[in-house]
Amino acid sequence: MSILVLGSPGKQLPYLGLVQVFEGSAHALSLPRFGLELAVRQGSTLAGPLQHLARSAPTVGHALIAVIRYQRHYRPAIPLRLEHRAGQALLYFDDGMSACGQTPQLVENSVMGAKLLIGELRGAPLRAKAVTFRHPALGDAFGYLRYFDCPVLFRQTHNCLVLSADVLREGSVSQDATLHAIVRYYLEHQAVPSNSLRGQVERTIQMLLPSQRCTLDQVSLALDLNPRTLQRRLASDGIEFETYLDGLRRRQAQQMLRTTPLSVGQVSSELGYRRTPSFCRAHLRWFDMTPLEHRRQHGDPVIAAL
């Protein structure tokens, strides 16, 4: 298992390495609750598409369910699970390595991150009904009250954040149905697994396009391959990189112009063009019409009117 490294598209940190960073930092700083303190200073730990998906959801419950559905692609370290019992909502943090007693800092960081995320969604700090951890207290158990402001129990069966079920029905202060649909569409397409080189290249291109750094060299770097090796392997499958990239951009341009309200400039940026006129010239070559004409002729009538 590996984790995407923020700020370095395509770079990944092995899960065990992430555990060592957290546990080692706590020891080096003599800060037993390092994971909690880091979460408080960071705020919500979601980033990228998952962050936008959660914030744009209609309710807190919808946000958590959406994150749980797609988390394995962007945040696999501590998978979440949501259950309802007798007026309570139980948010479980299923640490796959917790049986070895190796990950208390990472678990505490994830639980606090979820608490902060829910507070951000509802527009008010969350006071949970209780928090449970599988591991023993790190340092003075009483110190946990400063972070959670609720009962915190240790050496329990599960790592869990216990909420009132009513919290899940609260509306999200940043709900945006259009943005939520766009991000969900993107994540749904990213979720299609493929171990083929072609599938890996396509996923990497999709990830790099908005950063305007989608070149053969950058894709090769993300896949840990020499550019010539990647080019040769693609050629053996009858694929020329620039032609393939152009085809993906064409397909995405068609989808976004027809089904989303993104402006032409926003579509251009999402496809990795530094200047909108460059995108318009490419679009004219692809479809023999301008982006606005494309939207008027083939797009959703409501979107075209906007």
Secondary structure, 3 states (H helix, E strand, C coil): CEEECCCCCCCEEEHHHHHHHHHHHHHHCCCCCHHHHHHHHHCCCCCHHHHHHHHCCCEHHHHHHHHHHHHHHHCCCCCEEEEEECCEEEEEECCCCHHHCCCHHHHHHHHHHHHHHHHHHHCCCCCCCEEECCCCCCCCHHHHHHHHCCCEECCCCCCEEEEEHHHHCCECCCCCHHHHHHHHHHHHHHCCCCCCHHHHHHHHHHHHHHHCCCCHHHHHHHCCCCHHHHHHHHHHCCCCHHHHHHHHHHHHHHHHHHHCCCCHHHHHHHCCCCCHHHHHHHHHHHHCCCHHHHHHHHCCHHHHHC
